[in-house]
Amino acid sequence: MTAATTPARQEPPSAWSDLPDEVLQHILFYVSPSALLFNVQCVSKRFSRLASEPLLWRHHCRVHFEYWDSKHRIKQKFMGNVGDVDWKTLYKHRKNVESETAAILDSTIEGQVNRIQKFKLIADFGYDAKDTLLKHCRTSETAEDVLARRYYANAVLDHVHRSKALAEWKKLLRGEPVSLERALGSFDLFVLHDQHGDLLEISEIFDDLASVLRAEHRDLDQQSTRIKALTVARFLRHRNLTGLSTELAYRDLQNTFIGIALQDQEHPSLPLISVAIFCVLAQRVGIDARCCGIPNHVHAMVFPRDDETLDGRPLASGDPQPDPMYLDPYRSDEEVPIHTLRRMLSEWGLQLSQHAEYLGDSSTANVILRTSRNILATVHDFRAHHGSAENTGHPTIRLHANPFADLDNAFYAALWANYIFGNPLRRSEGTTQSQFIPLILERFERLYPMDASLIEQHIVPSYNNPTNAQHWELREALRVVRAADQTPKQLRLRNTRASREGVKYKVGQVFRHRRYAYTAVITGWDIECGMDSEWISINHVDSLARGRHQSFYHALTSSVEDTSIRYVAEENIEIIEPEFPISLMSLAGRFFKRWDKEERVFVSNIRDEYPED
């Protein structure tokens, strides 16, 4: 009898190379991109091929980078055929941008020279630099230069955001299509810093709201335009996405930003922003909704579909075009009768012949101008009432970061909006486009020198005529700011008796002003008052006990009405040693690396100017 033969047992693969391609491809998804580039693809031709698969590198592009510059059209690429894009090259491009951005930011932090050019180099990467900047905005508290790194990463990111906002507004000015939420969201970019809520994210919030609305109202597309519009208004009101909880907060700065209104827990918004939220969501579900040009209190208007009434009745041949319906999403979710609006206009003194103009739809540019005026009104009210006896606590100015810095940023946004969309010929209105140039330049020189390229791109080309006084004003402002940026700082040494004995305090010490009680940190010093005679006279320096012949200190404060640098006489300084000067932390990175908890002073980052402090 012949013994039965047993089948030969298959041995498991003895090496990685024995595994089939499908298994290896799956494994490579768990290998880091750097290991793929510098190790795996060097093993063999087979591994080089497997480590270059488009599907693999699309995965890494999607996972490792959240923000992309618009030039990539990345959303379309992710949705398209994986083989149509060289994903590996695209990933390597983004890693190069990450490396260059980090190196330029390091250089910006390390020295005070040529920062304008360094800001522009990073800004030229556009949104490709945002992921890297956000990482540095959130630097660990234990980092040696945590304050400086966070401050300058935020400052560069702010510049990138402003560049994007101005580009968006310029597209609208050229007649290119710009959605309402992107036009208004551009104001948010001026105050966004490292927070969530840029243009794409605002649009995604509306997309999500539209999905929820449709899920809750399955018959939405079968409703008439009138019922559909009321459904949208009630949906928003039910979620507290329109209006304010109290009229006392009407002028709060946050109420003028559509991104904040959508994301804040209370969803506060002025009538204009409430109407914009309604219109954008309504448009998402197929309603022709627009902002109405009624003065003082913006309303929404909804137009019927072609060839039918608002109630869905077909129009017969020869029937007049039906009137739109009006809503006030800020106050209610009910329709506003047209006769109510006409009566209101008449009470304001407008003739019947003028009603059509104000009951018509507003252009997006006009909505931007009205938003900018709301911001300017809030700034005016805050400065008028802050610290006064009748101060009620409103308007508030806190948005995302330091409130006084946010106030400056919001005001700057409003100035730019008025410049871009202001009509240079409307002198009868008392505000012309050119009137905003000195205001923009003043803030550019004092707060936003990194925006030199934006001034050159968006303002200078309109004033190229050498016979125009503003031609020379612009060029002189740019020359002065660039010269200051490119010139190494003068060394301030304590190598004389006057500087050793006459300058009592050091850069980085925190003090309380003896007269005005605000808290500040010393950022520089002069042996004697270095201001001109006019400043000395205006500020009554000679009436001080020690007059002008005492040391004076440059000081950063965030507890008064702005974030400017103060100039303080030594006799008005009372050194304090707080445990943690929280009001100064968000701005201190402009001059300091970190807060020394042991010594209770800020560690200087301007030793190229004050090497012994």
Secondary structure, 3 states (H helix, E strand, C coil): CCCCCCCCCCCCCCCHHHCCHHHHHHHHCCCCHHHHHHCHHHCCHHHHHHCCCHHHHHHHHHHHCCCCCHHHCHHHHHHCCHHHCCHHHHHHHHHHHHHHHHHHHHHHHHCCCCHHHHHHHHHCCHHHHHHHHHHHHCCCCCCCCHHHHHHHHHHHHHHHHHHHHHHHHHHHHCCCCCCHHHHHHHHHHHHCCCCCCCHHHHHHHHHHHHHHHHHHCCCHHHCCHHHHHHHHHHHHHHCCCCCCCCHHHCCCHHHHCHHHHHHCCCCCCCHHHHHHHHHHHHHHCCCEEEEECCCCCCCEEEECCCCECCCCCECCCCCCCCCCEEECCCCCCCEECHHHHHHHHHHCCCCHHHHHHHCCECCHHHHHHHHHHHHHHHHHHHHHHCCCCCCCCCCCCCCCCCHHHHHHHHHHHHHHHHHHHCCCCCHHHCCCHHHHHHHHHHHHHHCCHHHHHHHHHHCHHHHCCCCCHHHHHHHHHHHHHHHHHHCCCCCCCCCCHHHHHHCCCCCCCEEEECCCCCEEEEEEEECCCCCCHHHHHHCCHHHCCCCCCCCEEEEEECCCCCCCEEEEEHHHEEEECCCCCHHHHHHHCCCEEEEECCCCEEEECCCCCCCCC
